[in-house]
C-alpha cells in the first residue's frame, strides 16, 4: 500500500513514519518537495505517485500569525487539502484529513463536542480548518474515501509543541505564566499516529460512514485539563526523572491576562466514543502519555529536534 504523508517533518508526520506498519510504502512529503502553497506542483506529485492514501498532516499551525497572514493560512489549510481531496478521489484513493478542536469556540461549554456538532471557529486558523472539513465532506459525499480526524493539544518529543516550549522555558525563566481557564485534552503524537494507522488498516470503510454518518472521527488522550495543569505535570515529572534540574515556578493566569492575536477555544474537549468503538481501541490517560513522552525526551537528549538540556 502506498501512503503519501504531507507535513512529514512535523511532529505527527515524524510519529507516523516511526510507527509505520509493515507492507506500507511511505512517500514523505515536506516543504522542499511538496510546497502546499504551490498547489499545482503538489497535484503533479500526487498524480505521479497515485497513492492509495493521503494522510494530510501538513498545516499552517501558527494560530496567532494566521490572523495577519490569512491568505497563507487559507491556502495551506483549506485550498490545498481541498485540491488534494479532489485529486485522490479521481485516482480512486482515500484521504485522511487531520483536523483540530479549533473548529469549535468552546464558549458557554462544559461537555465534550460530538462529531456532528456545528462548527464555530473563533479565529482564522480554526476557520481555515473548518472550511477544509466542509469541502472534504462535500467532495467525498456518498463515498467511503474521505475521513476527517479531529484532535487537540498535540504534544511529543519533536517538532513545535507546548511540551517542548515549557521544557525550554525552564532553562530560561524563573517563573512561567500559563493560562488556567482554557480546558482541553492533551494528545500524544504517538497515540494519534497509532490511531491513524488503525484507520488505514480498516477493511470495510463503509462502517465509518455508518458509525459516524459524516466521516468525522475524534481522538485525544483520556481526560481533560487546563494548560496550567499540563505545565505543572511537565514540571513535576521532568524534575522527577532528571530532565529538569531547576525549580521554575508555574504561575496560573487568566486568558484575559494573556496577550495574543487570536482567540482560543475556552472548552474544546472532544467526544471520542465512536472512534474507540470503531477501532476497538482505548485511549490512555493524558498524564501517562505525557510521562512517556518526557521519558523518551530524556533518553534522546542529543536529538536535535528535541529539548536538549546540554543547552543550559
Residue frames relative to the residue before (quaternion, step in Angstrom):
aa qw qx qy qz dx dy dz
X 1.0000 0.0000 0.0000 0.0000 0.00 0.00 0.00
X 0.2632 -0.7659 0.5712 0.1340 3.57 -0.93 0.93
X 0.0333 -0.8015 0.5962 -0.0307 3.56 -0.75 1.13
X 0.1903 -0.7672 0.6065 0.0860 3.55 -0.72 1.12
X 0.1094 -0.7972 0.5932 0.0238 3.57 -0.73 1.12
X 0.2189 -0.7518 0.6068 0.1365 3.58 -0.71 1.05
X 0.7920 0.2632 -0.2053 0.5111 3.57 -1.15 0.55
X 0.1955 0.8463 -0.4803 0.1219 3.57 1.09 0.69
X 0.6547 0.4894 -0.3216 0.4780 3.61 1.21 -0.29
X 0.5368 0.6125 -0.4053 0.4151 3.58 1.27 -0.08
X 0.7204 -0.4740 0.2788 0.4228 3.56 -1.25 0.23
X 0.6859 0.4471 -0.3085 0.4842 3.63 0.90 -0.75
X 0.6173 0.5518 -0.3467 0.4408 3.58 0.98 -0.77
X 0.6677 0.4972 -0.2955 0.4687 3.56 0.94 -0.88
X 0.6512 0.5055 -0.3166 0.4693 3.59 1.02 -0.79
X 0.6223 0.5398 -0.3378 0.4553 3.61 1.01 -0.77
X 0.6631 0.4952 -0.3009 0.4739 3.56 0.94 -0.88
X 0.6509 0.5307 -0.3096 0.4459 3.58 0.97 -0.86
X 0.7694 0.3440 -0.1728 0.5098 3.59 1.03 -0.81
X 0.2455 0.8176 -0.4944 0.1639 3.60 1.24 0.33
X 0.3815 -0.7143 0.5340 0.2430 3.60 -0.83 0.95
X 0.6168 -0.5132 0.4298 0.4140 3.56 -1.31 0.21
X 0.8106 0.2835 -0.2287 0.4587 3.54 -1.31 0.47
X 0.5739 0.5213 -0.4040 0.4855 3.58 1.20 0.56
X 0.1490 -0.7601 0.6249 0.0978 3.57 -0.91 0.92
X 0.2080 -0.8107 0.5413 0.0801 3.55 -0.55 1.20
X 0.1547 -0.7197 0.6694 0.0998 3.52 -1.14 0.82
X 0.1695 -0.8319 0.5260 0.0495 3.54 -0.17 1.35
X 0.0820 -0.8174 0.5700 -0.0117 3.54 -0.45 1.27
X 0.1057 0.7653 -0.6308 0.0724 3.56 -0.97 0.90
X 0.8140 -0.3642 0.1402 0.4303 3.53 -1.30 0.23
X 0.6732 0.5219 -0.3179 0.4163 3.61 0.96 -0.76
X 0.7942 0.2461 -0.1507 0.5348 3.61 1.08 -0.55
X 0.7734 0.1911 -0.1027 0.5956 3.58 1.30 0.00
X 0.0144 0.8303 -0.5537 0.0621 3.56 0.45 1.25
X 0.3215 -0.8015 0.4748 0.1694 3.57 -0.33 1.24
X 0.5655 0.5469 -0.3995 0.4706 3.58 1.29 0.04
X 0.6893 0.3748 -0.2502 0.5673 3.57 1.33 -0.23
X 0.1655 -0.8545 0.4863 0.0773 3.55 0.43 1.28
X 0.6446 0.5286 -0.3550 0.4232 3.69 0.82 -0.79
X 0.6714 0.4820 -0.3138 0.4674 3.61 0.94 -0.82
X 0.6192 0.5344 -0.3439 0.4612 3.59 1.08 -0.68
X 0.6462 0.5214 -0.3205 0.4559 3.59 0.98 -0.81
X 0.6068 0.5435 -0.3534 0.4599 3.59 1.08 -0.66
X 0.6387 0.5211 -0.3190 0.4677 3.57 1.01 -0.82
X 0.6580 0.5108 -0.3084 0.4593 3.57 0.91 -0.92
X 0.6578 0.5117 -0.3067 0.4598 3.59 0.94 -0.88
X 0.6795 0.4976 -0.2985 0.4490 3.59 0.97 -0.82
X 0.7048 0.4516 -0.2627 0.4800 3.60 1.05 -0.77
X 0.0935 -0.8161 0.5529 0.1399 3.59 1.01 -0.88
X 0.0521 0.8466 -0.5280 0.0421 3.61 0.68 1.05
X 0.5120 -0.6024 0.5113 0.3371 3.54 -1.28 0.43
X 0.7898 0.0890 -0.0210 0.6065 3.55 1.15 -0.71
X 0.1203 -0.6992 0.6890 0.1483 3.50 -1.34 0.44
X 0.1169 -0.7347 0.6626 0.0867 3.56 -0.94 0.94
X 0.1723 -0.8240 0.5350 0.0712 3.57 -0.36 1.22
X 0.0120 0.7991 -0.5966 0.0733 3.54 -0.10 1.40
X 0.5362 0.6426 -0.4041 0.3692 3.57 1.20 -0.43
X 0.1811 0.7884 -0.5658 0.1598 3.57 -0.85 0.95
X 0.4174 -0.6109 0.6012 0.3019 3.49 -1.37 0.36
X 0.0429 -0.8768 0.4777 -0.0339 3.58 -0.17 1.27
X 0.5012 0.6284 -0.4526 0.3860 3.60 1.22 0.06
X 0.3039 -0.8195 0.4603 0.1559 3.54 0.03 1.37
X 0.6984 0.4648 -0.2813 0.4659 3.59 0.92 -0.86
X 0.6755 0.4991 -0.3013 0.4514 3.59 0.89 -0.90
X 0.5611 0.6168 -0.3794 0.4009 3.58 1.16 -0.58
X 0.5920 0.5932 -0.3650 0.4055 3.58 1.11 -0.60
X 0.7555 0.3304 -0.1908 0.5327 3.59 1.10 -0.67
X 0.7268 0.3302 -0.2162 0.5621 3.59 1.30 -0.21
X 0.0096 0.8626 -0.5045 0.0360 3.52 0.89 1.04
X 0.6490 0.5378 -0.3352 0.4210 3.60 0.88 -0.86
X 0.6685 0.4892 -0.2976 0.4746 3.58 0.91 -0.92
X 0.6549 0.5150 -0.3146 0.4549 3.59 0.93 -0.89
X 0.6740 0.4879 -0.2948 0.4699 3.58 0.93 -0.87
X 0.6421 0.5291 -0.3358 0.4416 3.60 0.96 -0.79
X 0.7230 0.4381 -0.2480 0.4732 3.58 0.86 -0.98
X 0.7815 0.3912 -0.1874 0.4485 3.58 0.81 -1.01
X 0.7747 0.3106 -0.1631 0.5261 3.59 1.16 -0.52
X 0.7599 0.4007 -0.2396 0.4523 3.60 0.46 -1.16
X 0.6611 0.5112 -0.3220 0.4450 3.61 0.93 -0.80
X 0.7036 0.4376 -0.3038 0.4703 3.66 0.68 -0.90
X 0.5897 0.5595 -0.3695 0.4502 3.59 1.11 -0.60
X 0.6795 0.4794 -0.2840 0.4772 3.58 0.93 -0.92
X 0.6415 0.5180 -0.3267 0.4620 3.59 0.99 -0.81
X 0.6438 0.5254 -0.3184 0.4561 3.59 0.98 -0.84
X 0.6429 0.5171 -0.3216 0.4646 3.58 0.96 -0.84
X 0.6810 0.4973 -0.2904 0.4523 3.58 0.95 -0.88
X 0.6898 0.4703 -0.2994 0.4620 3.60 0.85 -0.90
X 0.5792 0.5613 -0.3793 0.4534 3.58 1.14 -0.52
X 0.6469 0.5157 -0.3113 0.4676 3.60 0.97 -0.86
X 0.7060 0.4703 -0.2528 0.4653 3.56 1.02 -0.85
X 0.5001 -0.6828 0.4087 0.3415 3.59 1.28 -0.15
X 0.5179 0.6384 -0.4183 0.3864 3.58 1.26 0.30
X 0.4616 -0.6629 0.5133 0.2899 3.54 -1.33 -0.23
X 0.2688 -0.7804 0.5585 0.0828 3.52 -1.22 0.66
X 0.0817 -0.7736 0.6277 0.0297 3.57 -0.88 1.01
X 0.1308 -0.8066 0.5760 0.0227 3.56 -0.44 1.27
X 0.2514 -0.7526 0.5902 0.1488 3.56 -0.76 1.07
X 0.0272 -0.8135 0.5800 -0.0329 3.55 -0.64 1.15
X 0.4764 -0.7197 0.4810 0.1538 3.53 -1.33 0.03
X 0.5838 -0.5625 0.4626 0.3588 3.54 -1.30 0.40
X 0.5644 0.6260 -0.3809 0.3801 3.61 1.22 -0.34
X 0.4990 0.6100 -0.4574 0.4119 3.60 1.21 0.13
X 0.6915 0.3966 -0.2652 0.5424 3.59 1.33 -0.09
X 0.4844 -0.6859 0.4685 0.2745 3.57 -1.17 0.59
X 0.2763 -0.7809 0.5109 0.2299 3.57 1.03 -0.76
X 0.4393 0.7044 -0.4562 0.3204 3.57 1.23 0.20
X 0.8422 0.0297 -0.0619 0.5348 3.58 -0.97 0.92
X 0.4932 0.6663 -0.3901 0.4008 3.55 1.01 0.88
X 0.0572 0.8036 -0.5919 0.0240 3.58 -1.04 0.72
X 0.6970 0.3756 -0.2979 0.5333 3.61 1.19 0.40
X 0.6345 -0.5788 0.3498 0.3743 3.60 -1.08 0.69
X 0.4810 -0.6575 0.5085 0.2788 3.55 -1.19 0.68
X 0.3376 -0.7059 0.5829 0.2189 3.56 -1.00 0.83
X 0.6512 -0.5433 0.3641 0.3848 3.58 -1.26 0.32
X 0.7106 0.4791 -0.2573 0.4464 3.58 1.17 -0.47
X 0.4972 0.6889 -0.4251 0.3125 3.60 1.23 -0.06
X 0.6201 -0.5832 0.3941 0.3466 3.52 -1.21 0.67
X 0.4532 -0.6773 0.5124 0.2708 3.55 -1.00 0.88
X 0.0298 0.8060 -0.5888 0.0530 3.57 -1.03 0.79
X 0.0151 0.8546 -0.5190 0.0109 3.63 0.68 1.03
X 0.4043 -0.7285 0.5098 0.2142 3.54 -1.18 0.68
X 0.8151 0.1971 -0.0644 0.5410 3.58 1.09 -0.67
X 0.7415 -0.4171 0.2952 0.4348 3.54 -1.36 0.03
X 0.6298 0.5313 -0.3456 0.4491 3.60 0.93 -0.82
X 0.6904 0.4715 -0.2796 0.4722 3.59 0.80 -0.98
X 0.6393 0.5260 -0.3205 0.4603 3.57 1.03 -0.79
X 0.6545 0.5169 -0.3201 0.4494 3.60 0.93 -0.85
X 0.6752 0.4704 -0.2889 0.4893 3.59 1.02 -0.77
X 0.6252 0.5272 -0.3333 0.4691 3.59 1.07 -0.69
X 0.6365 0.5242 -0.3220 0.4652 3.60 1.01 -0.81
X 0.6390 0.5226 -0.3185 0.4661 3.57 1.03 -0.82
X 0.6279 0.5381 -0.3352 0.4514 3.58 0.96 -0.84
X 0.6784 0.4995 -0.2936 0.4517 3.55 0.83 -0.99
X 0.6492 0.5155 -0.3150 0.4622 3.58 0.97 -0.86
X 0.6764 0.4974 -0.2936 0.4571 3.58 0.91 -0.93
X 0.6067 0.5385 -0.3485 0.4695 3.59 1.03 -0.72
X 0.6871 0.4864 -0.2824 0.4600 3.58 0.91 -0.93
X 0.6513 0.5309 -0.3179 0.4391 3.58 0.94 -0.88
X 0.7949 0.3161 -0.1506 0.4954 3.57 0.86 -0.95
X 0.3041 0.7680 -0.5120 0.2358 3.58 1.22 0.31
X 0.8142 0.2228 -0.1826 0.5042 3.56 -0.86 0.96
X 0.6784 0.4172 -0.2944 0.5283 3.59 1.29 0.12
X 0.3964 -0.6732 0.5527 0.2901 3.56 -1.35 -0.04
X 0.4462 0.7488 -0.3955 0.2894 3.56 1.23 0.47
X 0.7847 0.3360 -0.1649 0.4941 3.61 1.10 -0.49
X 0.0175 -0.7840 0.6199 -0.0274 3.55 -0.92 0.99
X 0.1801 -0.7528 0.6258 0.0960 3.54 -1.06 0.85
X 0.0766 -0.7985 0.5971 0.0073 3.57 -0.75 1.07
X 0.1618 -0.7963 0.5793 0.0637 3.55 -0.44 1.26
X 0.0006 0.7837 -0.6211 0.0096 3.54 -1.12 0.74
X 0.2433 -0.7841 0.5570 0.1254 3.58 -1.26 0.03
X 0.8800 0.0876 -0.0431 0.4648 3.53 -1.34 0.54
X 0.0830 0.8518 -0.5085 0.0948 3.55 0.88 1.04
X 0.0382 0.8036 -0.5882 0.0826 3.57 -0.87 1.02
X 0.1597 0.7818 -0.5924 0.1111 3.54 -1.15 0.66
X 0.6934 -0.5199 0.3256 0.3779 3.57 -1.31 0.02
X 0.7668 0.2412 -0.1801 0.5669 3.60 1.23 0.10
X 0.6682 0.4810 -0.3724 0.4283 3.56 -1.28 0.33
X 0.5620 -0.5569 0.4675 0.3943 3.55 -1.24 -0.52
X 0.2878 0.7546 -0.5480 0.2178 3.57 -0.55 1.12
X 0.7244 -0.4634 0.3070 0.4077 3.56 -1.33 0.32
X 0.6144 0.5680 -0.3447 0.4255 3.59 0.98 -0.82
X 0.7254 0.4282 -0.2475 0.4787 3.58 0.75 -1.03
X 0.5955 0.5607 -0.3580 0.4503 3.57 1.12 -0.64
X 0.6759 0.4838 -0.2951 0.4710 3.59 0.88 -0.94
X 0.6367 0.5238 -0.3384 0.4536 3.60 0.95 -0.79
X 0.6970 0.4675 -0.2791 0.4666 3.57 0.87 -0.90
X 0.6105 0.5350 -0.3565 0.4626 3.61 1.10 -0.58
X 0.5775 0.5841 -0.3698 0.4342 3.59 1.16 -0.55
X 0.6527 0.5176 -0.3107 0.4577 3.57 1.15 -0.58
X 0.7755 0.3890 -0.1591 0.4712 3.56 1.15 -0.66
X 0.7878 0.3430 -0.1395 0.4921 3.57 1.06 -0.70
X 0.3996 -0.6783 0.5582 0.2619 3.53 -1.25 0.51
X 0.7784 0.0744 -0.0697 0.6194 3.54 1.29 -0.38
X 0.1632 -0.7688 0.6146 0.0678 3.56 -1.13 0.77
X 0.2248 -0.7740 0.5804 0.1166 3.58 -0.74 1.07
X 0.0020 -0.8179 0.5711 -0.0701 3.56 -0.71 1.13
X 0.5274 -0.6612 0.4473 0.2909 3.55 -0.96 0.97
X 0.1438 -0.8232 0.5465 0.0548 3.59 -0.88 0.95
X 0.6804 0.4777 -0.3057 0.4642 3.62 1.23 0.15
X 0.5596 0.4895 -0.4354 0.5077 3.58 1.18 0.63
X 0.1269 -0.8240 0.5519 0.0149 3.57 -0.65 1.15
X 0.1726 0.7717 -0.5968 0.1360 3.54 -0.93 0.96
X 0.4672 -0.6534 0.5103 0.3070 3.55 -1.28 -0.35
X 0.3728 -0.7252 0.5318 0.2287 3.61 -0.64 1.08
X 0.1179 -0.7858 0.6050 0.0507 3.55 -1.20 0.59
X 0.3586 -0.7115 0.5638 0.2177 3.56 -0.88 0.95
X 0.5266 -0.6311 0.4605 0.3352 3.59 -0.96 0.81
X 0.6605 0.5204 -0.3176 0.4383 3.58 1.06 -0.67
X 0.6436 0.4922 -0.3375 0.4791 3.61 1.01 -0.70
X 0.6487 0.4991 -0.3219 0.4759 3.60 1.05 -0.71
X 0.6403 0.5210 -0.3297 0.4581 3.60 0.96 -0.80
X 0.6279 0.5374 -0.3297 0.4563 3.57 1.01 -0.79
X 0.6529 0.5045 -0.3059 0.4750 3.58 1.01 -0.83
X 0.6134 0.5481 -0.3470 0.4504 3.60 0.99 -0.78
X 0.6954 0.4577 -0.2851 0.4750 3.59 0.84 -0.91
X 0.6136 0.5309 -0.3562 0.4634 3.62 1.07 -0.59
X 0.6211 0.5305 -0.3394 0.4664 3.58 1.04 -0.75
X 0.6858 0.4978 -0.2906 0.4442 3.56 0.85 -0.95
X 0.6993 0.4752 -0.2759 0.4573 3.60 1.09 -0.64
X 0.4073 0.7007 -0.4857 0.3275 3.61 1.28 0.05
X 0.3891 -0.7493 0.4898 0.2175 3.60 -0.84 0.93
X 0.7913 0.2005 -0.0981 0.5692 3.59 0.99 -0.78
X 0.2150 -0.8318 0.5012 0.1036 3.57 -0.11 1.30
X 0.4958 0.6496 -0.4429 0.3687 3.58 1.19 -0.17
X 0.6055 0.5724 -0.3681 0.4126 3.60 1.12 -0.56
X 0.5667 0.5753 -0.3956 0.4376 3.62 1.18 -0.44
X 0.6711 0.4797 -0.2944 0.4826 3.56 0.90 -0.93
X 0.6576 0.5226 -0.3147 0.4421 3.57 0.98 -0.83
X 0.7239 0.4400 -0.2469 0.4706 3.57 1.00 -0.83
X 0.7861 0.3277 -0.1613 0.4986 3.57 1.05 -0.74
X 0.3457 -0.7673 0.4584 0.2856 3.62 1.28 -0.44
X 0.8196 0.2083 -0.0943 0.5254 3.58 0.98 -0.79
X 0.5333 -0.6571 0.3938 0.3588 3.59 1.26 0.16
X 0.5565 0.5959 -0.3957 0.4227 3.59 1.23 0.35
X 0.0719 -0.7789 0.6229 0.0112 3.54 -0.99 0.97
X 0.2467 -0.7480 0.5964 0.1549 3.57 -1.27 0.47
X 0.1005 0.7932 -0.6002 0.0218 3.56 -1.14 0.60
X 0.2425 0.7055 -0.6540 0.1257 3.51 -1.11 0.86
X 0.6307 -0.5130 0.3985 0.4245 3.55 -1.25 0.16
X 0.6252 -0.5939 0.3683 0.3476 3.56 -1.17 0.63
X 0.7382 0.3938 -0.3120 0.4502 3.54 -1.10 0.78
X 0.2398 -0.7537 0.5918 0.1555 3.54 -1.33 0.13
X 0.0213 -0.8020 0.5954 -0.0425 3.55 -1.19 0.55
X 0.4425 -0.6080 0.5608 0.3464 3.52 -1.36 0.05
X 0.6490 -0.4894 0.3877 0.4347 3.58 -1.25 0.27
X 0.6085 0.5608 -0.3432 0.4443 3.59 1.07 -0.72
X 0.6654 0.4992 -0.3075 0.4621 3.59 0.90 -0.91
X 0.6340 0.5193 -0.3293 0.4690 3.58 1.02 -0.78
X 0.6548 0.5169 -0.3120 0.4546 3.59 0.92 -0.90
X 0.6377 0.5274 -0.3258 0.4572 3.59 1.02 -0.77
X 0.6520 0.5007 -0.3172 0.4728 3.59 0.97 -0.84
X 0.6192 0.5341 -0.3427 0.4625 3.59 0.98 -0.82
X 0.6735 0.5014 -0.2875 0.4608 3.57 0.91 -0.94
X 0.7015 0.4814 -0.2778 0.4460 3.58 0.80 -1.01
X 0.6917 0.4551 -0.2818 0.4848 3.59 0.86 -0.95
X 0.6272 0.5515 -0.3349 0.4363 3.57 0.98 -0.83
X 0.6617 0.4804 -0.3010 0.4906 3.58 1.01 -0.78
X 0.6430 0.5535 -0.3224 0.4199 3.58 0.97 -0.86
X 0.7698 0.3569 -0.1955 0.4917 3.59 0.91 -0.89
X 0.5808 -0.6311 0.3603 0.3668 3.59 1.26 0.12
X 0.4484 0.6857 -0.4577 0.3455 3.57 1.21 0.32
X 0.7498 0.2331 -0.1328 0.6048 3.57 1.17 -0.68
X 0.1695 -0.8261 0.5337 0.0639 3.57 -0.73 1.07
X 0.7018 0.4000 -0.2731 0.5224 3.59 1.23 -0.16
X 0.4079 -0.7218 0.5129 0.2226 3.56 -1.19 0.51
X 0.0376 -0.7977 0.6002 -0.0441 3.53 0.08 1.34
X 0.3882 -0.7306 0.5139 0.2267 3.57 -0.91 0.90
X 0.2429 -0.7461 0.6041 0.1391 3.58 -0.95 0.93
X 0.1035 -0.8246 0.5562 0.0013 3.58 -0.55 1.21
X 0.3403 -0.7507 0.5246 0.2131 3.64 -0.71 1.00
X 0.0098 -0.7761 0.6306 0.0006 3.57 -1.08 0.81
X 0.5108 -0.6247 0.4920 0.3268 3.54 -1.30 0.28
X 0.6532 -0.5075 0.3871 0.4074 3.57 -1.23 0.46
X 0.6445 0.5465 -0.3169 0.4308 3.57 1.01 -0.82
X 0.6768 0.4730 -0.2847 0.4869 3.59 1.24 -0.40
X 0.6405 0.5124 -0.3042 0.4844 3.57 1.34 -0.14
X 0.2919 -0.7812 0.5314 0.1487 3.57 -0.64 1.13
X 0.2275 0.7542 -0.5912 0.1728 3.58 -0.75 1.07
X 0.5524 -0.6270 0.4441 0.3234 3.55 -1.22 0.52
X 0.7774 0.3234 -0.1486 0.5187 3.56 1.02 -0.81
X 0.4294 -0.6578 0.5542 0.2753 3.54 -1.22 0.58
X 0.2377 -0.7658 0.5836 0.1279 3.56 -1.09 0.77
X 0.5835 -0.5570 0.4366 0.3983 3.59 -1.17 0.43
X 0.4078 -0.7182 0.5079 0.2447 3.57 -1.00 0.80
X 0.7728 0.0232 -0.0135 0.6341 3.59 1.13 -0.62
X 0.0949 0.8410 -0.5199 0.1161 3.57 -0.37 1.20
X 0.2336 0.7697 -0.5514 0.2213 3.58 1.03 0.76
X 0.2521 -0.7835 0.5573 0.1098 3.57 -0.96 0.95
X 0.4114 -0.6960 0.5335 0.2484 3.57 -1.03 0.78
X 0.1537 -0.8536 0.4975 0.0165 3.58 -0.50 1.25
X 0.3703 0.7830 -0.4598 0.1961 3.62 1.23 -0.02
X 0.6564 0.5140 -0.3354 0.4388 3.61 0.92 -0.81
X 0.6404 0.5110 -0.3275 0.4707 3.60 1.05 -0.70
X 0.6483 0.5176 -0.3209 0.4569 3.58 0.93 -0.87
X 0.6646 0.4993 -0.2949 0.4712 3.57 1.00 -0.84
X 0.6668 0.5235 -0.2985 0.4385 3.56 0.90 -0.96
X 0.7794 0.3467 -0.1620 0.4962 3.57 0.89 -0.99
X 0.3082 -0.7450 0.5180 0.2858 3.58 1.28 -0.26
X 0.5113 0.6347 -0.3706 0.4454 3.53 1.01 0.97
X 0.2411 -0.7900 0.5513 0.1173 3.58 -0.77 1.06
X 0.3472 -0.7151 0.5570 0.2405 3.56 -1.14 0.59
X 0.3989 -0.7123 0.5324 0.2238 3.55 -0.96 0.94
X 0.6369 -0.5357 0.3896 0.3945 3.58 -1.22 0.44
X 0.5751 -0.6348 0.3959 0.3309 3.57 -0.99 0.86
X 0.6168 0.5493 -0.3570 0.4363 3.62 1.06 -0.64
X 0.6344 0.5222 -0.3181 0.4729 3.57 1.05 -0.81
X 0.6840 0.4819 -0.2872 0.4663 3.59 0.88 -0.96
X 0.6359 0.5253 -0.3288 0.4599 3.59 1.03 -0.75
X 0.6456 0.5104 -0.3188 0.4703 3.58 0.99 -0.80
X 0.6230 0.5322 -0.3395 0.4620 3.61 1.02 -0.74
X 0.6600 0.4978 -0.3070 0.4716 3.58 0.98 -0.83
X 0.6438 0.5150 -0.3228 0.4649 3.59 0.99 -0.78
X 0.6400 0.5139 -0.3240 0.4704 3.58 1.02 -0.76
X 0.6473 0.5087 -0.3264 0.4645 3.58 1.01 -0.76
X 0.6204 0.5276 -0.3386 0.4713 3.59 1.03 -0.76
X 0.6440 0.5262 -0.3194 0.4543 3.58 0.97 -0.85
X 0.7009 0.4709 -0.2637 0.4663 3.56 0.98 -0.87
X 0.7545 0.3084 -0.1695 0.5540 3.59 1.24 -0.40
X 0.0787 0.8610 -0.4983 0.0640 3.55 0.98 0.89
X 0.6777 0.4993 -0.2943 0.4525 3.59 1.14 -0.55
X 0.4659 0.6821 -0.4471 0.3431 3.60 1.28 -0.14
X 0.3999 -0.7600 0.4581 0.2293 3.57 -0.53 1.14
X 0.6350 0.5204 -0.3415 0.4575 3.61 1.21 -0.30
X 0.6951 0.4825 -0.2577 0.4665 3.56 1.27 -0.30
X 0.6737 -0.4033 0.4167 0.4580 3.48 -1.39 -0.02
X 0.0717 -0.8220 0.5650 0.0025 3.60 -0.84 0.92
X 0.3309 -0.7804 0.4959 0.1883 3.61 -0.27 1.23
X 0.5439 0.6275 -0.4017 0.3859 3.63 1.19 -0.38
X 0.5801 0.6003 -0.3711 0.4068 3.58 1.25 -0.35
X 0.4822 0.6923 -0.4343 0.3156 3.62 1.22 -0.22
